[in-house]
């Protein structure tokens, strides 16, 4: 899974902990999401999209080779 969370977060001057607080998860969860090591729940994905004023599809993409 690939994500643009880190780029969007940095562009807004946010720390991982800032974003984590906005979506009610631990900072470590944001780190794992940014590294593609964690597949979020639909609720978390939607909350993240809302923070960045975008769609879930714009935040996450899946590499067919990983499946």
C-alpha positions as CSV (number, residue, x, y, z in Angstrom):
1,X,0.0,0.0,0.0
2,X,1.2,3.5,-0.8
3,X,0.0,6.7,0.8
4,X,0.5,10.4,0.4
5,X,-0.2,11.1,4.1
6,X,3.4,12.0,5.0
7,X,3.7,14.5,2.1
8,X,0.4,16.1,2.9
9,X,1.2,16.2,6.6
10,X,4.5,17.9,6.1
11,X,3.0,20.4,3.6
12,X,0.6,21.5,6.4
13,X,3.4,21.8,8.9
14,X,2.0,19.0,11.1
15,X,3.9,16.5,13.3
16,X,2.8,12.9,13.4
17,X,1.5,13.5,16.9
18,X,-0.7,16.5,15.6
19,X,-2.3,14.3,13.0
20,X,-2.7,11.4,15.4
21,X,-4.6,13.7,17.8
22,X,-6.9,14.9,15.1
23,X,-7.9,11.3,14.1
24,X,-7.8,9.8,17.6
25,X,-4.9,7.3,17.1
26,X,-1.4,6.9,18.5
27,X,1.5,8.6,16.8
28,X,3.0,5.2,16.1
29,X,-0.1,4.4,14.0
30,X,0.5,7.4,11.8
31,X,4.2,6.4,11.4
32,X,3.2,2.9,10.3
33,X,0.6,4.3,7.9
34,X,3.1,6.6,6.3
35,X,5.5,3.6,5.9
36,X,2.8,1.5,4.3
37,X,3.0,-1.0,7.2
38,X,-0.5,-0.6,8.4
39,X,-3.8,-0.9,6.5
40,X,-6.3,1.5,8.2
41,X,-9.9,0.8,9.0
42,X,-12.4,2.5,6.7
43,X,-13.3,4.9,9.5
44,X,-9.6,5.9,10.0
45,X,-9.1,6.3,6.2
46,X,-12.2,8.5,6.0
47,X,-11.1,10.6,9.0
48,X,-7.7,11.1,7.4
49,X,-9.2,12.1,4.1
50,X,-11.4,14.6,5.9
51,X,-8.4,16.2,7.7
52,X,-6.7,16.7,4.3
53,X,-9.8,17.7,2.5
54,X,-9.4,14.9,-0.1
55,X,-10.7,11.5,-0.9
56,X,-9.6,8.1,0.5
57,X,-8.6,7.2,-3.1
58,X,-6.3,10.2,-3.3
59,X,-4.6,9.2,0.0
60,X,-4.1,5.5,-0.5
61,X,-3.2,3.3,-3.5
62,X,-2.6,-0.4,-3.6
63,X,0.2,-1.9,-5.6
64,X,-1.1,-5.0,-7.4
65,X,2.2,-6.8,-6.9
66,X,1.7,-6.8,-3.1
67,X,-1.5,-8.8,-3.3
